Structures are given as C-alpha cells and as structure tokens.
Amino acid sequence: MFAKETLSYDPLPLPDRAEFTDAQMQEKTAEFLAHMQQRHTVRDFTAQPVPRAVIENCIRAAGTAPSGANHQPWFFAAISSPALKAQIREEAEAEERRFYAGGASDEWIKALEPIGTNAEKPHLTTAPWLIVVFAQRWGEFDDGSRYKNYYVPESVNIATGVLLTALHTAGLCSLTHTPNPMKFLNGALGRPDSEKPTMIIAVGHPAAEATVPAVAKLKKPLEQICQVFE
C-alpha cells in the first residue's frame, strides 16, 4: 500500500462538507439514535442469501474508519463457503467447549448466564455470511520491508463499529463471536502471522423465531455513560 518514497504530507481541501442548522443536527442525531436503538444481536438466522455486493459495500464503509497514521491495520475475510463455515464452526465449538469446561472462571460463566450462551454455535453455519476481522500488527512497503502499525486495537475497533452499523443499516442482523484462542482462523483462511483475528461476525436475516435476551435491552442511561463539562 505504501511506498517509502511517497511518504510526505500533501494537504487537500476538505472534499466533503455538511452544514446543518442546530435544529437540523438535533433532528438527524435523534433519527440516528432511533435507528441504532433498533439494532439487535441475534443468534437465530435464516439461510436466506445476502448478496455479496451488500457485504462488500459494508466492508468498504468499514474501511473509511480513521486509523493510527492512516495505516488502516485491518483485514476482513468474508465467507459464504459452506465448507469453510463448517470448518470454522467445528474449530470454534472445540474452543468453546474447553472454555465452558473450565477454561473460564466461574465469575465469567456466571456473567454470561443472562445472555444464554453455550458451546453450541449453529449460527456459524446457518448465517449466510461470516466476516472474520483481523488486526494487522505490521504492514509491508511495496519493496517488502516492514513498517509498524500504530493504535491497532483502537483503529480496528472503530472500523468494526462502522461495519456493524453498516450491516444494520442494510437491514441485516449480526452476532459478534470471540472464541479464545482464535489462531486457528489464520490457518483456515490463509492469513499471515502479522494478523491477529479479533472476532467472527455472523451476518444475515433473523429467523422468524429469533429472540434477544431481556438483559440486552437494558442500556445505561446517558448520565451513567457521559459527563458534560461546559
């Protein structure tokens, strides 16, 4: 992506600019809040296909996220192959069985009870798409030499948030899944050692019988997540 000889500062006029009145801003933010309040994590998907172009557009949106030194230290593997999804489910469930059989503390297992999770992950094969998010710990110049990436977790987390928002905006549901450890994903997907898998996102349409845990609807009020200093 980068060539050593082109690493220089070249300011451009702001290419896109939106100007709204205070009232318009309040209206738009209220609409966006209402939109995001309709985003739900589900574990029950239909096998209804989702066009590849939709997934690619959502990943393109994720790729617009800000990142440390603009190194964009992320990679998204979008998977619809039934064979690959089955392999990932098999290996993920093996890790999850170890997790629930003693790999996790009693406190952690107790914290998961209201969510209703267990070692079985049928969504990994039922959902039409899995998106595996990788964090790139270092990159390479065009001559093959390495360069360090900066603020990698922060950058990848921002991009993942944009991706989840884009998927919701497309009318899709998603489920973030983080088997631990996840190194098997590098081998399954042929990704280099410079990349660390951070999560698997199951994507698709919710099943008619899909439910959400009641606790998932309990969101902290503004005064618990924000303090304004004027």
ZADO-1210 file (C-alpha; in nm, 4 decimals, padded with zeros to 6 digits):
<atoms>
<atom x="00.0000" y="00.0000" z="00.0000" code="MET" pos="1"/>
<atom x="00.2751" y="00.2421" z="00.0934" code="PHE" pos="2"/>
<atom x="00.5911" y="00.3292" z="-00.0964" code="ALA" pos="3"/>
<atom x="00.8769" y="00.4725" z="00.1084" code="LYS" pos="4"/>
<atom x="00.9483" y="00.7496" z="-00.1410" code="GLU" pos="5"/>
<atom x="00.5903" y="00.8805" z="-00.1326" code="THR" pos="6"/>
<atom x="00.5610" y="00.9284" z="00.2443" code="LEU" pos="7"/>
<atom x="00.5045" y="01.3016" z="00.2537" code="SER" pos="8"/>
<atom x="00.2399" y="01.5453" z="00.3752" code="TYR" pos="9"/>
<atom x="00.0126" y="01.6746" z="00.0978" code="ASP" pos="10"/>
<atom x="-00.2866" y="01.8731" z="00.2317" code="PRO" pos="11"/>
<atom x="-00.6070" y="01.8701" z="00.0265" code="LEU" pos="12"/>
<atom x="-00.9105" y="02.0964" z="00.0613" code="PRO" pos="13"/>
<atom x="-01.1866" y="01.9263" z="00.2605" code="LEU" pos="14"/>
<atom x="-01.3597" y="01.7282" z="-00.0173" code="PRO" pos="15"/>
<atom x="-01.6971" y="01.6843" z="00.1533" code="ASP" pos="16"/>
<atom x="-01.8721" y="01.9260" z="00.3820" code="ARG" pos="17"/>
<atom x="-02.2118" y="01.9092" z="00.5515" code="ALA" pos="18"/>
<atom x="-02.3598" y="02.2187" z="00.7102" code="GLU" pos="19"/>
<atom x="-02.6806" y="02.1956" z="00.9115" code="PHE" pos="20"/>
<atom x="-02.8630" y="02.4276" z="01.1453" code="THR" pos="21"/>
<atom x="-02.8751" y="02.3380" z="01.5141" code="ASP" pos="22"/>
<atom x="-03.2322" y="02.2172" z="01.4664" code="ALA" pos="23"/>
<atom x="-03.1340" y="02.0008" z="01.1716" code="GLN" pos="24"/>
<atom x="-02.8462" y="01.8484" z="01.3689" code="MET" pos="25"/>
<atom x="-03.0770" y="01.7630" z="01.6551" code="GLN" pos="26"/>
<atom x="-03.3236" y="01.6044" z="01.4154" code="GLU" pos="27"/>
<atom x="-03.0574" y="01.3994" z="01.2386" code="LYS" pos="28"/>
<atom x="-02.8986" y="01.2764" z="01.5609" code="THR" pos="29"/>
<atom x="-03.2398" y="01.1815" z="01.7004" code="ALA" pos="30"/>
<atom x="-03.3130" y="00.9852" z="01.3821" code="GLU" pos="31"/>
<atom x="-02.9775" y="00.8098" z="01.4024" code="PHE" pos="32"/>
<atom x="-03.0315" y="00.7250" z="01.7685" code="LEU" pos="33"/>
<atom x="-03.3697" y="00.5733" z="01.6879" code="ALA" pos="34"/>
<atom x="-03.2118" y="00.3783" z="01.4024" code="HIS" pos="35"/>
<atom x="-02.9366" y="00.2360" z="01.6245" code="MET" pos="36"/>
<atom x="-03.1825" y="00.1509" z="01.9015" code="GLN" pos="37"/>
<atom x="-03.3324" y="-00.0941" z="01.6532" code="GLN" pos="38"/>
<atom x="-03.0010" y="-00.2792" z="01.6175" code="ARG" pos="39"/>
<atom x="-03.0152" y="-00.6183" z="01.7856" code="HIS" pos="40"/>
<atom x="-02.7742" y="-00.9058" z="01.8280" code="THR" pos="41"/>
<atom x="-02.9426" y="-01.2368" z="01.7424" code="VAL" pos="42"/>
<atom x="-02.8337" y="-01.5993" z="01.7433" code="ARG" pos="43"/>
<atom x="-03.1055" y="-01.7352" z="01.5171" code="ASP" pos="44"/>
<atom x="-03.0604" y="-01.6709" z="01.1461" code="PHE" pos="45"/>
<atom x="-03.2298" y="-01.7870" z="00.8299" code="THR" pos="46"/>
<atom x="-03.0332" y="-01.9253" z="00.5402" code="ALA" pos="47"/>
<atom x="-03.1782" y="-01.6545" z="00.3147" code="GLN" pos="48"/>
<atom x="-02.8942" y="-01.5406" z="00.0875" code="PRO" pos="49"/>
<atom x="-02.7458" y="-01.1936" z="00.1183" code="VAL" pos="50"/>
<atom x="-02.5893" y="-01.0507" z="-00.2000" code="PRO" pos="51"/>
<atom x="-02.2115" y="-01.0345" z="-00.1974" code="ARG" pos="52"/>
<atom x="-02.2301" y="-00.6716" z="-00.3126" code="ALA" pos="53"/>
<atom x="-02.4122" y="-00.5784" z="00.0103" code="VAL" pos="54"/>
<atom x="-02.1397" y="-00.7330" z="00.2255" code="ILE" pos="55"/>
<atom x="-01.8674" y="-00.5690" z="00.0177" code="GLU" pos="56"/>
<atom x="-02.0298" y="-00.2261" z="00.0496" code="ASN" pos="57"/>
<atom x="-02.0489" y="-00.2668" z="00.4271" code="CYS" pos="58"/>
<atom x="-01.6814" y="-00.3606" z="00.4383" code="ILE" pos="59"/>
<atom x="-01.5971" y="-00.0629" z="00.2163" code="ARG" pos="60"/>
<atom x="-01.7761" y="00.1542" z="00.4715" code="ALA" pos="61"/>
<atom x="-01.5683" y="-00.0018" z="00.7500" code="ALA" pos="62"/>
<atom x="-01.2579" y="00.0808" z="00.5500" code="GLY" pos="63"/>
<atom x="-01.3366" y="00.4526" z="00.5745" code="THR" pos="64"/>
<atom x="-01.2731" y="00.4500" z="00.9510" code="ALA" pos="65"/>
<atom x="-00.9918" y="00.6638" z="01.0939" code="PRO" pos="66"/>
<atom x="-00.6750" y="00.4817" z="01.1952" code="SER" pos="67"/>
<atom x="-00.3363" y="00.5433" z="01.3509" code="GLY" pos="68"/>
<atom x="-00.1110" y="00.7133" z="01.0921" code="ALA" pos="69"/>
<atom x="-00.3769" y="00.6149" z="00.8343" code="ASN" pos="70"/>
<atom x="-00.2214" y="00.2667" z="00.8153" code="HIS" pos="71"/>
<atom x="-00.5664" y="00.1043" z="00.8111" code="GLN" pos="72"/>
<atom x="-00.4475" y="-00.2024" z="01.0038" code="PRO" pos="73"/>
<atom x="-00.7440" y="-00.4270" z="00.9350" code="TRP" pos="74"/>
<atom x="-00.8458" y="-00.7108" z="00.7100" code="PHE" pos="75"/>
<atom x="-01.1951" y="-00.8566" z="00.6680" code="PHE" pos="76"/>
<atom x="-01.2423" y="-01.2125" z="00.5439" code="ALA" pos="77"/>
<atom x="-01.5992" y="-01.2515" z="00.4149" code="ALA" pos="78"/>
<atom x="-01.7038" y="-01.6153" z="00.3994" code="ILE" pos="79"/>
<atom x="-02.0089" y="-01.7719" z="00.2387" code="SER" pos="80"/>
<atom x="-01.8465" y="-02.1093" z="00.1564" code="SER" pos="81"/>
<atom x="-02.0454" y="-02.3791" z="00.3406" code="PRO" pos="82"/>
<atom x="-01.7313" y="-02.5915" z="00.3779" code="ALA" pos="83"/>
<atom x="-01.5312" y="-02.3095" z="00.5316" code="LEU" pos="84"/>
<atom x="-01.8172" y="-02.2110" z="00.7622" code="LYS" pos="85"/>
<atom x="-01.8454" y="-02.5727" z="00.8778" code="ALA" pos="86"/>
<atom x="-01.4715" y="-02.5872" z="00.9470" code="GLN" pos="87"/>
<atom x="-01.4820" y="-02.2632" z="01.1428" code="ILE" pos="88"/>
<atom x="-01.7815" y="-02.3820" z="01.3438" code="ARG" pos="89"/>
<atom x="-01.6133" y="-02.7112" z="01.4272" code="GLU" pos="90"/>
<atom x="-01.2950" y="-02.5466" z="01.5497" code="GLU" pos="91"/>
<atom x="-01.4768" y="-02.2622" z="01.7268" code="ALA" pos="92"/>
<atom x="-01.7027" y="-02.5045" z="01.9139" code="GLU" pos="93"/>
<atom x="-01.4000" y="-02.7087" z="02.0212" code="ALA" pos="94"/>
<atom x="-01.2525" y="-02.3935" z="02.1762" code="GLU" pos="95"/>
<atom x="-01.5871" y="-02.3046" z="02.3334" code="GLU" pos="96"/>
<atom x="-01.6222" y="-02.6498" z="02.4923" code="ARG" pos="97"/>
<atom x="-01.2842" y="-02.6021" z="02.6573" code="ARG" pos="98"/>
<atom x="-01.3955" y="-02.2558" z="02.7698" code="PHE" pos="99"/>
<atom x="-01.7141" y="-02.3775" z="02.9339" code="TYR" pos="100"/>
<atom x="-01.5457" y="-02.6896" z="03.0775" code="ALA" pos="101"/>
<atom x="-01.3044" y="-02.4931" z="03.2909" code="GLY" pos="102"/>
<atom x="-01.1121" y="-02.2553" z="03.0700" code="GLY" pos="103"/>
<atom x="-01.3133" y="-01.9633" z="03.2029" code="ALA" pos="104"/>
<atom x="-01.3567" y="-01.8511" z="03.5613" code="SER" pos="105"/>
<atom x="-01.6811" y="-01.9182" z="03.7476" code="ASP" pos="106"/>
<atom x="-01.7381" y="-01.5427" z="03.7585" code="GLU" pos="107"/>
<atom x="-01.7120" y="-01.5173" z="03.3799" code="TRP" pos="108"/>
<atom x="-01.9503" y="-01.8077" z="03.3242" code="ILE" pos="109"/>
<atom x="-02.1945" y="-01.6522" z="03.5714" code="LYS" pos="110"/>
<atom x="-02.1784" y="-01.3200" z="03.3871" code="ALA" pos="111"/>
<atom x="-02.2775" y="-01.4973" z="03.0637" code="LEU" pos="112"/>
<atom x="-02.5851" y="-01.6682" z="03.2077" code="GLU" pos="113"/>
<atom x="-02.8305" y="-01.3810" z="03.1313" code="PRO" pos="114"/>
<atom x="-02.7098" y="-01.3874" z="02.7706" code="ILE" pos="115"/>
<atom x="-02.8000" y="-01.7541" z="02.7276" code="GLY" pos="116"/>
<atom x="-02.4824" y="-01.8669" z="02.5526" code="THR" pos="117"/>
<atom x="-02.3246" y="-02.2113" z="02.5474" code="ASN" pos="118"/>
<atom x="-02.0668" y="-02.4054" z="02.3466" code="ALA" pos="119"/>
<atom x="-02.3029" y="-02.4731" z="02.0559" code="GLU" pos="120"/>
<atom x="-02.2711" y="-02.2194" z="01.7736" code="LYS" pos="121"/>
<atom x="-02.5182" y="-02.3166" z="01.4970" code="PRO" pos="122"/>
<atom x="-02.5254" y="-01.9571" z="01.3722" code="HIS" pos="123"/>
<atom x="-02.1756" y="-02.0107" z="01.2318" code="LEU" pos="124"/>
<atom x="-02.3167" y="-02.2401" z="00.9647" code="THR" pos="125"/>
<atom x="-02.6750" y="-02.1091" z="00.9367" code="THR" pos="126"/>
<atom x="-02.5921" y="-01.7424" z="00.8750" code="ALA" pos="127"/>
<atom x="-02.5223" y="-01.6841" z="00.5054" code="PRO" pos="128"/>
<atom x="-02.2052" y="-01.4876" z="00.5801" code="TRP" pos="129"/>
<atom x="-01.9282" y="-01.4883" z="00.8352" code="LEU" pos="130"/>
<atom x="-01.6933" y="-01.1915" z="00.8477" code="ILE" pos="131"/>
<atom x="-01.3678" y="-01.2543" z="01.0303" code="VAL" pos="132"/>
<atom x="-01.1965" y="-00.9364" z="01.1467" code="VAL" pos="133"/>
<atom x="-00.8167" y="-00.9376" z="01.1563" code="PHE" pos="134"/>
<atom x="-00.5895" y="-00.6786" z="01.3163" code="ALA" pos="135"/>
<atom x="-00.2639" y="-00.6223" z="01.1269" code="GLN" pos="136"/>
<atom x="00.0229" y="-00.5788" z="01.3723" code="ARG" pos="137"/>
<atom x="00.2597" y="-00.4677" z="01.0987" code="TRP" pos="138"/>
<atom x="00.2446" y="-00.3958" z="00.7287" code="GLY" pos="139"/>
<atom x="00.4809" y="-00.4053" z="00.4345" code="GLU" pos="140"/>
<atom x="00.6089" y="-00.1420" z="00.1972" code="PHE" pos="141"/>
<atom x="00.5985" y="-00.2111" z="-00.1744" code="ASP" pos="142"/>
<atom x="00.9590" y="-00.3350" z="-00.1523" code="ASP" pos="143"/>
<atom x="00.8625" y="-00.5986" z="00.1065" code="GLY" pos="144"/>
<atom x="01.0192" y="-00.4307" z="00.4099" code="SER" pos="145"/>
<atom x="00.8080" y="-00.3994" z="00.7241" code="ARG" pos="146"/>
<atom x="00.6588" y="-00.0945" z="00.8871" code="TYR" pos="147"/>
<atom x="00.4952" y="-00.0734" z="01.2276" code="LYS" pos="148"/>
<atom x="00.1243" y="-00.0079" z="01.2668" code="ASN" pos="149"/>
<atom x="00.0066" y="00.2225" z="01.5446" code="TYR" pos="150"/>
<atom x="-00.3026" y="00.2190" z="01.7668" code="TYR" pos="151"/>
<atom x="-00.4005" y="-00.1114" z="01.6117" code="VAL" pos="152"/>
<atom x="-00.6717" y="-00.2235" z="01.8600" code="PRO" pos="153"/>
<atom x="-00.8284" y="00.1228" z="01.8670" code="GLU" pos="154"/>
<atom x="-00.8280" y="00.1507" z="01.4868" code="SER" pos="155"/>
<atom x="-00.9712" y="-00.1968" z="01.4298" code="VAL" pos="156"/>
<atom x="-01.2373" y="-00.1444" z="01.6955" code="ASN" pos="157"/>
<atom x="-01.3533" y="00.1772" z="01.5283" code="ILE" pos="158"/>
<atom x="-01.3684" y="00.0057" z="01.1871" code="ALA" pos="159"/>
<atom x="-01.5616" y="-00.2865" z="01.3357" code="THR" pos="160"/>
<atom x="-01.8138" y="-00.0466" z="01.4861" code="GLY" pos="161"/>
<atom x="-01.8640" y="00.1148" z="01.1460" code="VAL" pos="162"/>
<atom x="-01.9074" y="-00.2319" z="00.9933" code="LEU" pos="163"/>
<atom x="-02.1759" y="-00.3318" z="01.2453" code="LEU" pos="164"/>
<atom x="-02.3574" y="-00.0028" z="01.1829" code="THR" pos="165"/>
<atom x="-02.3410" y="-00.0548" z="00.8064" code="ALA" pos="166"/>
<atom x="-02.4764" y="-00.4093" z="00.8363" code="LEU" pos="167"/>
<atom x="-02.7662" y="-00.2836" z="01.0493" code="HIS" pos="168"/>
<atom x="-02.8343" y="-00.0049" z="00.8001" code="THR" pos="169"/>
<atom x="-02.8606" y="-00.2728" z="00.5292" code="ALA" pos="170"/>
<atom x="-03.1412" y="-00.4365" z="00.7275" code="GLY" pos="171"/>
<atom x="-02.9251" y="-00.7258" z="00.8476" code="LEU" pos="172"/>
<atom x="-02.8632" y="-00.8704" z="01.1910" code="CYS" pos="173"/>
<atom x="-02.5237" y="-00.9686" z="01.3236" code="SER" pos="174"/>
<atom x="-02.3631" y="-01.1576" z="01.6084" code="LEU" pos="175"/>
<atom x="-02.0099" y="-01.0964" z="01.7285" code="THR" pos="176"/>
<atom x="-01.8307" y="-01.4113" z="01.8395" code="HIS" pos="177"/>
<atom x="-01.4871" y="-01.4297" z="02.0004" code="THR" pos="178"/>
<atom x="-01.3664" y="-01.7859" z="02.0570" code="PRO" pos="179"/>
<atom x="-01.0465" y="-01.7916" z="02.2591" code="ASN" pos="180"/>
<atom x="-00.7893" y="-01.8586" z="02.1282" code="PRO" pos="181"/>
<atom x="-00.8649" y="-01.7814" z="01.7633" code="MET" pos="182"/>
<atom x="-00.5316" y="-01.8611" z="01.5975" code="LYS" pos="183"/>
<atom x="-00.6983" y="-02.1430" z="01.4032" code="PHE" pos="184"/>
<atom x="-00.8569" y="-01.8760" z="01.1836" code="LEU" pos="185"/>
<atom x="-00.5185" y="-01.7756" z="01.0388" code="ASN" pos="186"/>
<atom x="-00.4637" y="-02.1276" z="00.9150" code="GLY" pos="187"/>
<atom x="-00.8198" y="-02.1792" z="00.7926" code="ALA" pos="188"/>
<atom x="-00.8163" y="-01.8548" z="00.5941" code="LEU" pos="189"/>
<atom x="-00.4513" y="-01.8400" z="00.4916" code="GLY" pos="190"/>
<atom x="-00.3770" y="-01.5166" z="00.6752" code="ARG" pos="191"/>
<atom x="-00.0189" y="-01.4229" z="00.7694" code="PRO" pos="192"/>
<atom x="00.1322" y="-01.4207" z="01.1177" code="ASP" pos="193"/>
<atom x="00.1260" y="-01.0405" z="01.1115" code="SER" pos="194"/>
<atom x="-00.2522" y="-01.0552" z="01.1522" code="GLU" pos="195"/>
<atom x="-00.4422" y="-01.1389" z="01.4681" code="LYS" pos="196"/>
<atom x="-00.8090" y="-01.2442" z="01.4445" code="PRO" pos="197"/>
<atom x="-01.0240" y="-01.0357" z="01.6765" code="THR" pos="198"/>
<atom x="-01.3747" y="-01.1676" z="01.6135" code="MET" pos="199"/>
<atom x="-01.6125" y="-01.3575" z="01.3908" code="ILE" pos="200"/>
<atom x="-01.9260" y="-01.1713" z="01.2866" code="ILE" pos="201"/>
<atom x="-02.2212" y="-01.3844" z="01.1745" code="ALA" pos="202"/>
<atom x="-02.4387" y="-01.1863" z="00.9329" code="VAL" pos="203"/>
<atom x="-02.7804" y="-01.2480" z="00.7851" code="GLY" pos="204"/>
<atom x="-03.1556" y="-01.2133" z="00.8232" code="HIS" pos="205"/>
<atom x="-03.3096" y="-01.3043" z="01.1601" code="PRO" pos="206"/>
<atom x="-03.5190" y="-01.6184" z="01.1829" code="ALA" pos="207"/>
<atom x="-03.8909" y="-01.5769" z="01.2477" code="ALA" pos="208"/>
<atom x="-03.8400" y="-01.7278" z="01.5939" code="GLU" pos="209"/>
<atom x="-03.5349" y="-01.5136" z="01.6751" code="ALA" pos="210"/>
<atom x="-03.5183" y="-01.3771" z="02.0278" code="THR" pos="211"/>
<atom x="-03.2934" y="-01.1417" z="02.2204" code="VAL" pos="212"/>
<atom x="-03.2019" y="-01.1732" z="02.5886" code="PRO" pos="213"/>
<atom x="-03.4097" y="-00.9371" z="02.8007" code="ALA" pos="214"/>
<atom x="-03.0906" y="-00.8080" z="02.9600" code="VAL" pos="215"/>
<atom x="-02.9718" y="-00.6922" z="02.6175" code="ALA" pos="216"/>
<atom x="-03.2425" y="-00.4260" z="02.6205" code="LYS" pos="217"/>
<atom x="-03.1079" y="-00.2758" z="02.9423" code="LEU" pos="218"/>
<atom x="-02.8849" y="00.0120" z="02.8356" code="LYS" pos="219"/>
<atom x="-02.7147" y="00.2501" z="03.0724" code="LYS" pos="220"/>
<atom x="-02.8780" y="00.5959" z="03.0784" code="PRO" pos="221"/>
<atom x="-02.6872" y="00.8951" z="02.9496" code="LEU" pos="222"/>
<atom x="-02.5856" y="01.0152" z="03.2949" code="GLU" pos="223"/>
<atom x="-02.4010" y="00.6858" z="03.3540" code="GLN" pos="224"/>
<atom x="-02.2005" y="00.6962" z="03.0322" code="ILE" pos="225"/>
<atom x="-02.1437" y="01.0695" z="02.9842" code="CYS" pos="226"/>
<atom x="-02.0381" y="01.3737" z="03.1802" code="GLN" pos="227"/>
<atom x="-02.0569" y="01.7135" z="03.0135" code="VAL" pos="228"/>
<atom x="-01.8099" y="01.9879" z="03.1046" code="PHE" pos="229"/>
<atom x="-01.9225" y="02.3339" z="02.9891" code="GLU" pos="230"/>
</atoms>
